[in-house]
Amino acid sequence: MNANAMSLLLVGIVLLALGLLFVGQGSGLIRWPASSFMIDETRWIYYGGAIALAGLAFIILSRR
């Protein structure tokens, strides 16, 4: 795996993890940190889903 593919994979993993965190907080499933402004805010479910999909796309691109 070359450096470019490794970079895409790393960025993809980070984006996927952050997107899933946003979805979890937006849906109220993850209440950490307790003072987060994203908890129970539906719009963060959509933002997080889009970020997670972008991360998944980077992961797929890194495997080609």
PyMOL Python script that loads the backbone (N, CA, C, O; Angstrom):
from pymol import cmd

cmd.read_pdbstr("""\
ATOM      1  N   MET A   1       0.856  -1.175   0.000  1.00  0.00           N
ATOM      2  CA  MET A   1       0.000   0.000   0.000  1.00  0.00           C
ATOM      3  C   MET A   1       0.899   1.235   0.000  1.00  0.00           C
ATOM      4  O   MET A   1       1.768   1.384   0.859  1.00  0.00           O
ATOM      5  N   ASN A   2       0.681   2.108  -0.965  1.00  0.00           N
ATOM      6  CA  ASN A   2       1.526   3.304  -1.059  1.00  0.00           C
ATOM      7  C   ASN A   2       1.064   4.384  -0.069  1.00  0.00           C
ATOM      8  O   ASN A   2       0.040   4.240   0.598  1.00  0.00           O
ATOM      9  N   ALA A   3       1.837   5.452   0.004  1.00  0.00           N
ATOM     10  CA  ALA A   3       1.557   6.512   0.983  1.00  0.00           C
ATOM     11  C   ALA A   3       0.235   7.219   0.701  1.00  0.00           C
ATOM     12  O   ALA A   3      -0.460   7.620   1.634  1.00  0.00           O
ATOM     13  N   ASN A   4      -0.120   7.378  -0.572  1.00  0.00           N
ATOM     14  CA  ASN A   4      -1.365   8.039  -0.932  1.00  0.00           C
ATOM     15  C   ASN A   4      -2.567   7.212  -0.467  1.00  0.00           C
ATOM     16  O   ASN A   4      -3.518   7.751   0.099  1.00  0.00           O
ATOM     17  N   ALA A   5      -2.517   5.918  -0.709  1.00  0.00           N
ATOM     18  CA  ALA A   5      -3.611   5.034  -0.288  1.00  0.00           C
ATOM     19  C   ALA A   5      -3.705   4.985   1.235  1.00  0.00           C
ATOM     20  O   ALA A   5      -4.803   4.949   1.791  1.00  0.00           O
ATOM     21  N   MET A   6      -2.563   4.985   1.904  1.00  0.00           N
ATOM     22  CA  MET A   6      -2.553   4.965   3.367  1.00  0.00           C
ATOM     23  C   MET A   6      -3.172   6.245   3.923  1.00  0.00           C
ATOM     24  O   MET A   6      -3.905   6.207   4.911  1.00  0.00           O
ATOM     25  N   SER A   7      -2.879   7.371   3.291  1.00  0.00           N
ATOM     26  CA  SER A   7      -3.459   8.644   3.728  1.00  0.00           C
ATOM     27  C   SER A   7      -4.970   8.651   3.541  1.00  0.00           C
ATOM     28  O   SER A   7      -5.709   9.090   4.422  1.00  0.00           O
ATOM     29  N   LEU A   8      -5.430   8.158   2.379  1.00  0.00           N
ATOM     30  CA  LEU A   8      -6.871   8.072   2.137  1.00  0.00           C
ATOM     31  C   LEU A   8      -7.549   7.176   3.164  1.00  0.00           C
ATOM     32  O   LEU A   8      -8.627   7.498   3.663  1.00  0.00           O
ATOM     33  N   LEU A   9      -6.914   6.052   3.478  1.00  0.00           N
ATOM     34  CA  LEU A   9      -7.476   5.135   4.461  1.00  0.00           C
ATOM     35  C   LEU A   9      -7.570   5.782   5.838  1.00  0.00           C
ATOM     36  O   LEU A   9      -8.592   5.655   6.512  1.00  0.00           O
ATOM     37  N   LEU A  10      -6.520   6.468   6.257  1.00  0.00           N
ATOM     38  CA  LEU A  10      -6.512   7.122   7.564  1.00  0.00           C
ATOM     39  C   LEU A  10      -7.582   8.204   7.654  1.00  0.00           C
ATOM     40  O   LEU A  10      -8.310   8.276   8.644  1.00  0.00           O
ATOM     41  N   VAL A  11      -7.681   9.045   6.626  1.00  0.00           N
ATOM     42  CA  VAL A  11      -8.706  10.091   6.606  1.00  0.00           C
ATOM     43  C   VAL A  11     -10.093   9.466   6.603  1.00  0.00           C
ATOM     44  O   VAL A  11     -10.996   9.957   7.281  1.00  0.00           O
ATOM     45  N   GLY A  12     -10.269   8.396   5.849  1.00  0.00           N
ATOM     46  CA  GLY A  12     -11.555   7.714   5.797  1.00  0.00           C
ATOM     47  C   GLY A  12     -11.979   7.145   7.138  1.00  0.00           C
ATOM     48  O   GLY A  12     -13.144   7.255   7.521  1.00  0.00           O
ATOM     49  N   ILE A  13     -11.051   6.544   7.847  1.00  0.00           N
ATOM     50  CA  ILE A  13     -11.359   5.974   9.164  1.00  0.00           C
ATOM     51  C   ILE A  13     -11.750   7.069  10.149  1.00  0.00           C
ATOM     52  O   ILE A  13     -12.706   6.918  10.910  1.00  0.00           O
ATOM     53  N   VAL A  14     -11.002   8.177  10.129  1.00  0.00           N
ATOM     54  CA  VAL A  14     -11.309   9.290  11.039  1.00  0.00           C
ATOM     55  C   VAL A  14     -12.677   9.882  10.720  1.00  0.00           C
ATOM     56  O   VAL A  14     -13.466  10.136  11.630  1.00  0.00           O
ATOM     57  N   LEU A  15     -12.968  10.104   9.439  1.00  0.00           N
ATOM     58  CA  LEU A  15     -14.265  10.664   9.057  1.00  0.00           C
ATOM     59  C   LEU A  15     -15.411   9.711   9.408  1.00  0.00           C
ATOM     60  O   LEU A  15     -16.459  10.150   9.881  1.00  0.00           O
ATOM     61  N   LEU A  16     -15.218   8.427   9.181  1.00  0.00           N
ATOM     62  CA  LEU A  16     -16.250   7.454   9.519  1.00  0.00           C
ATOM     63  C   LEU A  16     -16.529   7.459  11.023  1.00  0.00           C
ATOM     64  O   LEU A  16     -17.685   7.453  11.444  1.00  0.00           O
ATOM     65  N   ALA A  17     -15.469   7.469  11.825  1.00  0.00           N
ATOM     66  CA  ALA A  17     -15.644   7.469  13.281  1.00  0.00           C
ATOM     67  C   ALA A  17     -16.336   8.749  13.757  1.00  0.00           C
ATOM     68  O   ALA A  17     -17.242   8.691  14.589  1.00  0.00           O
ATOM     69  N   LEU A  18     -15.917   9.884  13.242  1.00  0.00           N
ATOM     70  CA  LEU A  18     -16.543  11.147  13.643  1.00  0.00           C
ATOM     71  C   LEU A  18     -18.000  11.204  13.201  1.00  0.00           C
ATOM     72  O   LEU A  18     -18.862  11.660  13.952  1.00  0.00           O
ATOM     73  N   GLY A  19     -18.271  10.749  12.001  1.00  0.00           N
ATOM     74  CA  GLY A  19     -19.646  10.737  11.512  1.00  0.00           C
ATOM     75  C   GLY A  19     -20.544   9.873  12.375  1.00  0.00           C
ATOM     76  O   GLY A  19     -21.671  10.259  12.687  1.00  0.00           O
ATOM     77  N   LEU A  20     -20.051   8.705  12.763  1.00  0.00           N
ATOM     78  CA  LEU A  20     -20.848   7.826  13.621  1.00  0.00           C
ATOM     79  C   LEU A  20     -21.038   8.430  15.005  1.00  0.00           C
ATOM     80  O   LEU A  20     -22.091   8.253  15.618  1.00  0.00           O
ATOM     81  N   LEU A  21     -20.028   9.143  15.503  1.00  0.00           N
ATOM     82  CA  LEU A  21     -20.172   9.845  16.783  1.00  0.00           C
ATOM     83  C   LEU A  21     -21.250  10.920  16.681  1.00  0.00           C
ATOM     84  O   LEU A  21     -22.080  11.054  17.580  1.00  0.00           O
ATOM     85  N   PHE A  22     -21.243  11.680  15.597  1.00  0.00           N
ATOM     86  CA  PHE A  22     -22.258  12.721  15.405  1.00  0.00           C
ATOM     87  C   PHE A  22     -23.651  12.118  15.332  1.00  0.00           C
ATOM     88  O   PHE A  22     -24.593  12.655  15.915  1.00  0.00           O
ATOM     89  N   VAL A  23     -23.788  10.999  14.615  1.00  0.00           N
ATOM     90  CA  VAL A  23     -25.093  10.326  14.526  1.00  0.00           C
ATOM     91  C   VAL A  23     -25.531   9.856  15.908  1.00  0.00           C
ATOM     92  O   VAL A  23     -26.692  10.019  16.283  1.00  0.00           O
ATOM     93  N   GLY A  24     -24.615   9.281  16.656  1.00  0.00           N
ATOM     94  CA  GLY A  24     -24.938   8.808  17.994  1.00  0.00           C
ATOM     95  C   GLY A  24     -25.353   9.924  18.937  1.00  0.00           C
ATOM     96  O   GLY A  24     -26.285   9.763  19.726  1.00  0.00           O
ATOM     97  N   GLN A  25     -24.671  11.039  18.859  1.00  0.00           N
ATOM     98  CA  GLN A  25     -25.039  12.164  19.713  1.00  0.00           C
ATOM     99  C   GLN A  25     -26.338  12.807  19.252  1.00  0.00           C
ATOM    100  O   GLN A  25     -27.181  13.164  20.075  1.00  0.00           O
ATOM    101  N   GLY A  26     -26.502  12.954  17.957  1.00  0.00           N
ATOM    102  CA  GLY A  26     -27.719  13.560  17.438  1.00  0.00           C
ATOM    103  C   GLY A  26     -28.961  12.757  17.761  1.00  0.00           C
ATOM    104  O   GLY A  26     -30.032  13.321  17.985  1.00  0.00           O
ATOM    105  N   SER A  27     -28.821  11.441  17.784  1.00  0.00           N
ATOM    106  CA  SER A  27     -29.959  10.582  18.104  1.00  0.00           C
ATOM    107  C   SER A  27     -30.137  10.379  19.602  1.00  0.00           C
ATOM    108  O   SER A  27     -31.143   9.817  20.035  1.00  0.00           O
ATOM    109  N   GLY A  28     -29.180  10.828  20.392  1.00  0.00           N
ATOM    110  CA  GLY A  28     -29.276  10.692  21.837  1.00  0.00           C
ATOM    111  C   GLY A  28     -28.745   9.370  22.363  1.00  0.00           C
ATOM    112  O   GLY A  28     -28.854   9.101  23.560  1.00  0.00           O
ATOM    113  N   LEU A  29     -28.177   8.543  21.505  1.00  0.00           N
ATOM    114  CA  LEU A  29     -27.626   7.259  21.947  1.00  0.00           C
ATOM    115  C   LEU A  29     -26.301   7.426  22.679  1.00  0.00           C
ATOM    116  O   LEU A  29     -25.988   6.666  23.596  1.00  0.00           O
ATOM    117  N   ILE A  30     -25.528   8.421  22.270  1.00  0.00           N
ATOM    118  CA  ILE A  30     -24.245   8.712  22.916  1.00  0.00           C
ATOM    119  C   ILE A  30     -24.388  10.059  23.603  1.00  0.00           C
ATOM    120  O   ILE A  30     -24.604  11.077  22.946  1.00  0.00           O
ATOM    121  N   ARG A  31     -24.271  10.067  24.904  1.00  0.00           N
ATOM    122  CA  ARG A  31     -24.425  11.293  25.686  1.00  0.00           C
ATOM    123  C   ARG A  31     -23.090  11.702  26.306  1.00  0.00           C
ATOM    124  O   ARG A  31     -23.020  12.070  27.478  1.00  0.00           O
ATOM    125  N   TRP A  32     -22.035  11.629  25.496  1.00  0.00           N
ATOM    126  CA  TRP A  32     -20.711  12.014  25.939  1.00  0.00           C
ATOM    127  C   TRP A  32     -20.134  12.999  24.955  1.00  0.00           C
ATOM    128  O   TRP A  32     -20.211  12.758  23.750  1.00  0.00           O
ATOM    129  N   PRO A  33     -19.572  14.074  25.394  1.00  0.00           N
ATOM    130  CA  PRO A  33     -19.610  14.626  26.742  1.00  0.00           C
ATOM    131  C   PRO A  33     -21.000  15.170  27.059  1.00  0.00           C
ATOM    132  O   PRO A  33     -21.744  15.570  26.164  1.00  0.00           O
ATOM    133  N   ALA A  34     -21.328  15.176  28.316  1.00  0.00           N
ATOM    134  CA  ALA A  34     -22.680  15.525  28.753  1.00  0.00           C
ATOM    135  C   ALA A  34     -23.078  16.946  28.360  1.00  0.00           C
ATOM    136  O   ALA A  34     -24.267  17.242  28.243  1.00  0.00           O
ATOM    137  N   SER A  35     -22.114  17.816  28.159  1.00  0.00           N
ATOM    138  CA  SER A  35     -22.422  19.208  27.830  1.00  0.00           C
ATOM    139  C   SER A  35     -22.447  19.472  26.319  1.00  0.00           C
ATOM    140  O   SER A  35     -22.500  20.627  25.899  1.00  0.00           O
ATOM    141  N   SER A  36     -22.409  18.423  25.508  1.00  0.00           N
ATOM    142  CA  SER A  36     -22.361  18.591  24.055  1.00  0.00           C
ATOM    143  C   SER A  36     -23.645  19.228  23.519  1.00  0.00           C
ATOM    144  O   SER A  36     -24.747  18.861  23.927  1.00  0.00           O
ATOM    145  N   PHE A  37     -23.493  20.172  22.616  1.00  0.00           N
ATOM    146  CA  PHE A  37     -24.640  20.846  22.019  1.00  0.00           C
ATOM    147  C   PHE A  37     -25.311  19.981  20.949  1.00  0.00           C
ATOM    148  O   PHE A  37     -26.368  20.356  20.442  1.00  0.00           O
ATOM    149  N   MET A  38     -24.728  18.839  20.594  1.00  0.00           N
ATOM    150  CA  MET A  38     -25.273  17.986  19.537  1.00  0.00           C
ATOM    151  C   MET A  38     -26.256  16.936  20.058  1.00  0.00           C
ATOM    152  O   MET A  38     -26.954  16.301  19.268  1.00  0.00           O
ATOM    153  N   ILE A  39     -26.319  16.749  21.369  1.00  0.00           N
ATOM    154  CA  ILE A  39     -27.154  15.692  21.938  1.00  0.00           C
ATOM    155  C   ILE A  39     -28.631  16.003  21.683  1.00  0.00           C
ATOM    156  O   ILE A  39     -29.118  17.095  21.975  1.00  0.00           O
ATOM    157  N   ASP A  40     -29.326  15.004  21.127  1.00  0.00           N
ATOM    158  CA  ASP A  40     -30.759  15.081  20.809  1.00  0.00           C
ATOM    159  C   ASP A  40     -31.102  16.167  19.791  1.00  0.00           C
ATOM    160  O   ASP A  40     -32.219  16.683  19.796  1.00  0.00           O
ATOM    161  N   GLU A  41     -30.173  16.515  18.935  1.00  0.00           N
ATOM    162  CA  GLU A  41     -30.413  17.473  17.854  1.00  0.00           C
ATOM    163  C   GLU A  41     -30.423  16.693  16.535  1.00  0.00           C
ATOM    164  O   GLU A  41     -29.384  16.215  16.079  1.00  0.00           O
ATOM    165  N   THR A  42     -31.592  16.573  15.941  1.00  0.00           N
ATOM    166  CA  THR A  42     -31.788  15.720  14.767  1.00  0.00           C
ATOM    167  C   THR A  42     -30.898  16.098  13.593  1.00  0.00           C
ATOM    168  O   THR A  42     -30.482  15.222  12.834  1.00  0.00           O
ATOM    169  N   ARG A  43     -30.601  17.365  13.429  1.00  0.00           N
ATOM    170  CA  ARG A  43     -29.795  17.756  12.268  1.00  0.00           C
ATOM    171  C   ARG A  43     -28.426  17.097  12.276  1.00  0.00           C
ATOM    172  O   ARG A  43     -27.843  16.883  11.213  1.00  0.00           O
ATOM    173  N   TRP A  44     -27.892  16.766  13.470  1.00  0.00           N
ATOM    174  CA  TRP A  44     -26.575  16.132  13.545  1.00  0.00           C
ATOM    175  C   TRP A  44     -26.608  14.691  13.073  1.00  0.00           C
ATOM    176  O   TRP A  44     -25.568  14.135  12.721  1.00  0.00           O
ATOM    177  N   ILE A  45     -27.781  14.075  13.060  1.00  0.00           N
ATOM    178  CA  ILE A  45     -27.906  12.736  12.484  1.00  0.00           C
ATOM    179  C   ILE A  45     -27.609  12.814  10.986  1.00  0.00           C
ATOM    180  O   ILE A  45     -26.888  11.974  10.447  1.00  0.00           O
ATOM    181  N   TYR A  46     -28.165  13.819  10.322  1.00  0.00           N
ATOM    182  CA  TYR A  46     -27.947  13.978   8.884  1.00  0.00           C
ATOM    183  C   TYR A  46     -26.511  14.399   8.578  1.00  0.00           C
ATOM    184  O   TYR A  46     -25.884  13.858   7.667  1.00  0.00           O
ATOM    185  N   TYR A  47     -25.996  15.352   9.331  1.00  0.00           N
ATOM    186  CA  TYR A  47     -24.606  15.782   9.115  1.00  0.00           C
ATOM    187  C   TYR A  47     -23.647  14.610   9.330  1.00  0.00           C
ATOM    188  O   TYR A  47     -22.742  14.373   8.530  1.00  0.00           O
ATOM    189  N   GLY A  48     -23.866  13.890  10.418  1.00  0.00           N
ATOM    190  CA  GLY A  48     -23.004  12.746  10.722  1.00  0.00           C
ATOM    191  C   GLY A  48     -23.104  11.650   9.684  1.00  0.00           C
ATOM    192  O   GLY A  48     -22.102  11.025   9.335  1.00  0.00           O
ATOM    193  N   GLY A  49     -24.309  11.413   9.187  1.00  0.00           N
ATOM    194  CA  GLY A  49     -24.475  10.407   8.139  1.00  0.00           C
ATOM    195  C   GLY A  49     -23.715  10.771   6.881  1.00  0.00           C
ATOM    196  O   GLY A  49     -23.097   9.913   6.251  1.00  0.00           O
ATOM    197  N   ALA A  50     -23.760  12.044   6.514  1.00  0.00           N
ATOM    198  CA  ALA A  50     -23.032  12.503   5.326  1.00  0.00           C
ATOM    199  C   ALA A  50     -21.523  12.379   5.537  1.00  0.00           C
ATOM    200  O   ALA A  50     -20.803  11.967   4.627  1.00  0.00           O
ATOM    201  N   ILE A  51     -21.045  12.727   6.716  1.00  0.00           N
ATOM    202  CA  ILE A  51     -19.613  12.626   7.015  1.00  0.00           C
ATOM    203  C   ILE A  51     -19.175  11.166   7.014  1.00  0.00           C
ATOM    204  O   ILE A  51     -18.108  10.835   6.495  1.00  0.00           O
ATOM    205  N   ALA A  52     -20.001  10.288   7.596  1.00  0.00           N
ATOM    206  CA  ALA A  52     -19.675   8.864   7.631  1.00  0.00           C
ATOM    207  C   ALA A  52     -19.635   8.287   6.214  1.00  0.00           C
ATOM    208  O   ALA A  52     -18.766   7.471   5.909  1.00  0.00           O
ATOM    209  N   LEU A  53     -20.556   8.696   5.354  1.00  0.00           N
ATOM    210  CA  LEU A  53     -20.544   8.220   3.967  1.00  0.00           C
ATOM    211  C   LEU A  53     -19.304   8.700   3.225  1.00  0.00           C
ATOM    212  O   LEU A  53     -18.723   7.962   2.429  1.00  0.00           O
ATOM    213  N   ALA A  54     -18.905   9.934   3.486  1.00  0.00           N
ATOM    214  CA  ALA A  54     -17.672  10.437   2.867  1.00  0.00           C
ATOM    215  C   ALA A  54     -16.470   9.619   3.340  1.00  0.00           C
ATOM    216  O   ALA A  54     -15.587   9.289   2.548  1.00  0.00           O
ATOM    217  N   GLY A  55     -16.441   9.299   4.622  1.00  0.00           N
ATOM    218  CA  GLY A  55     -15.361   8.470   5.150  1.00  0.00           C
ATOM    219  C   GLY A  55     -15.343   7.095   4.524  1.00  0.00           C
ATOM    220  O   GLY A  55     -14.279   6.564   4.206  1.00  0.00           O
ATOM    221  N   LEU A  56     -16.516   6.516   4.345  1.00  0.00           N
ATOM    222  CA  LEU A  56     -16.619   5.210   3.705  1.00  0.00           C
ATOM    223  C   LEU A  56     -16.124   5.278   2.258  1.00  0.00           C
ATOM    224  O   LEU A  56     -15.465   4.356   1.778  1.00  0.00           O
ATOM    225  N   ALA A  57     -16.443   6.366   1.575  1.00  0.00           N
ATOM    226  CA  ALA A  57     -15.964   6.539   0.194  1.00  0.00           C
ATOM    227  C   ALA A  57     -14.442   6.623   0.157  1.00  0.00           C
ATOM    228  O   ALA A  57     -13.819   6.044  -0.733  1.00  0.00           O
ATOM    229  N   PHE A  58     -13.835   7.330   1.100  1.00  0.00           N
ATOM    230  CA  PHE A  58     -12.378   7.402   1.158  1.00  0.00           C
ATOM    231  C   PHE A  58     -11.767   6.026   1.416  1.00  0.00           C
ATOM    232  O   PHE A  58     -10.750   5.670   0.820  1.00  0.00           O
ATOM    233  N   ILE A  59     -12.386   5.264   2.297  1.00  0.00           N
ATOM    234  CA  ILE A  59     -11.877   3.913   2.596  1.00  0.00           C
ATOM    235  C   ILE A  59     -11.946   3.048   1.342  1.00  0.00           C
ATOM    236  O   ILE A  59     -10.996   2.330   1.027  1.00  0.00           O
ATOM    237  N   ILE A  60     -13.060   3.115   0.632  1.00  0.00           N
ATOM    238  CA  ILE A  60     -13.205   2.320  -0.594  1.00  0.00           C
ATOM    239  C   ILE A  60     -12.175   2.757  -1.645  1.00  0.00           C
ATOM    240  O   ILE A  60     -11.556   1.922  -2.304  1.00  0.00           O
ATOM    241  N   LEU A  61     -12.004   4.071  -1.788  1.00  0.00           N
ATOM    242  CA  LEU A  61     -11.005   4.568  -2.757  1.00  0.00           C
ATOM    243  C   LEU A  61      -9.593   4.150  -2.395  1.00  0.00           C
ATOM    244  O   LEU A  61      -8.777   3.915  -3.286  1.00  0.00           O
ATOM    245  N   SER A  62      -9.287   4.053  -1.121  1.00  0.00           N
ATOM    246  CA  SER A  62      -7.933   3.672  -0.714  1.00  0.00           C
ATOM    247  C   SER A  62      -7.640   2.212  -1.023  1.00  0.00           C
ATOM    248  O   SER A  62      -6.477   1.819  -1.110  1.00  0.00           O
ATOM    249  N   ARG A  63      -8.673   1.411  -1.187  1.00  0.00           N
ATOM    250  CA  ARG A  63      -8.487  -0.021  -1.451  1.00  0.00           C
ATOM    251  C   ARG A  63      -8.315  -0.336  -2.931  1.00  0.00           C
ATOM    252  O   ARG A  63      -8.029  -1.481  -3.283  1.00  0.00           O
ATOM    253  N   ARG A  64      -8.480   0.644  -3.798  1.00  0.00           N
ATOM    254  CA  ARG A  64      -8.355   0.407  -5.241  1.00  0.00           C
ATOM    255  C   ARG A  64      -6.950   0.609  -5.722  1.00  0.00           C
ATOM    256  O   ARG A  64      -6.676   0.449  -6.911  1.00  0.00           O
TER     257      ARG A  64
END
""", "prot")
cmd.dss("prot")
cmd.show_as("cartoon", "prot")
cmd.util.cbc("prot")
cmd.orient("prot")
